[in-house]
Amino acid sequence: MKGWQALPEERCGNCKYFLRHYRRLEKGRYVPLWCGHCTHPRLKNRRVEEHCPYWTAADETAPRSL
């Protein structure tokens, strides 16, 4: 959502509901893109630097599933 004010650590890129997109390069290498999806409460396109009211800190110990 454009226009939401956020603290540097409270952004979609480090939210537990955010799934980042990656691009596959030649030789099987992957690079992260600056966009992805928010999965709460429904699927929405988001950029890494955006912020929304559903932001929740990501649990660093739990593995991320796709």
PEHUSUL-V214884 format. One record per residue. N is the residue number from 1. RES is the residue in three letters. SS is DSSP state (H for helix, E for strand, L for the rest). PHI is phi in whole degrees, -180 to 180 (none if undefined). OMEGA is omega in whole degrees, -180 to 180 (NA if undefined). Layout:
BEGIN
((N;RES;SS;PHI;OMEGA) (N;RES;SS;PHI;OMEGA))
END
This chain:
BEGIN
((1;MET;L;none;180) (2;LYS;L;-75;176) (3;GLY;L;98;178) (4;TRP;L;-74;176) (5;GLN;L;-86;-177) (6;ALA;L;-142;169) (7;LEU;L;-74;-177) (8;PRO;L;-55;-179) (9;GLU;L;-84;180) (10;GLU;L;-99;179) (11;ARG;L;-134;-175) (12;CYS;H;-57;-178) (13;GLY;H;-60;178) (14;ASN;H;-125;176) (15;CYS;E;-94;-179) (16;LYS;L;-70;-180) (17;TYR;L;-95;-175) (18;PHE;E;-95;175) (19;LEU;E;-116;-175) (20;ARG;E;-82;175) (21;HIS;E;-90;178) (22;TYR;E;-130;175) (23;ARG;E;-112;179) (24;ARG;E;-90;177) (25;LEU;L;-98;177) (26;GLU;H;-61;-179) (27;LYS;H;66;173) (28;GLY;H;74;180) (29;ARG;L;-87;-180) (30;TYR;E;-116;176) (31;VAL;E;-126;-180) (32;PRO;E;-74;175) (33;LEU;E;-100;-178) (34;TRP;E;-92;179) (35;CYS;E;-145;-180) (36;GLY;E;-179;-180) (37;HIS;E;-130;169) (38;CYS;E;-96;-175) (39;THR;L;-108;-177) (40;HIS;L;-125;-9) (41;PRO;L;-84;175) (42;ARG;L;-143;-177) (43;LEU;L;-74;180) (44;LYS;E;-138;174) (45;ASN;E;-74;179) (46;ARG;E;-144;171) (47;ARG;E;-100;-176) (48;VAL;L;-59;-175) (49;GLU;L;-85;180) (50;GLU;L;-75;179) (51;HIS;L;-144;177) (52;CYS;L;-137;-178) (53;PRO;L;-67;-179) (54;TYR;L;-92;-176) (55;TRP;L;-58;176) (56;THR;L;-139;-179) (57;ALA;E;-59;179) (58;ALA;L;-75;176) (59;ASP;L;-83;-175) (60;GLU;L;-69;-178) (61;THR;L;-84;-178) (62;ALA;L;-86;178) (63;PRO;L;-71;179) (64;ARG;L;-88;178) (65;SER;L;-105;179) (66;LEU;L;-105;NA))
END
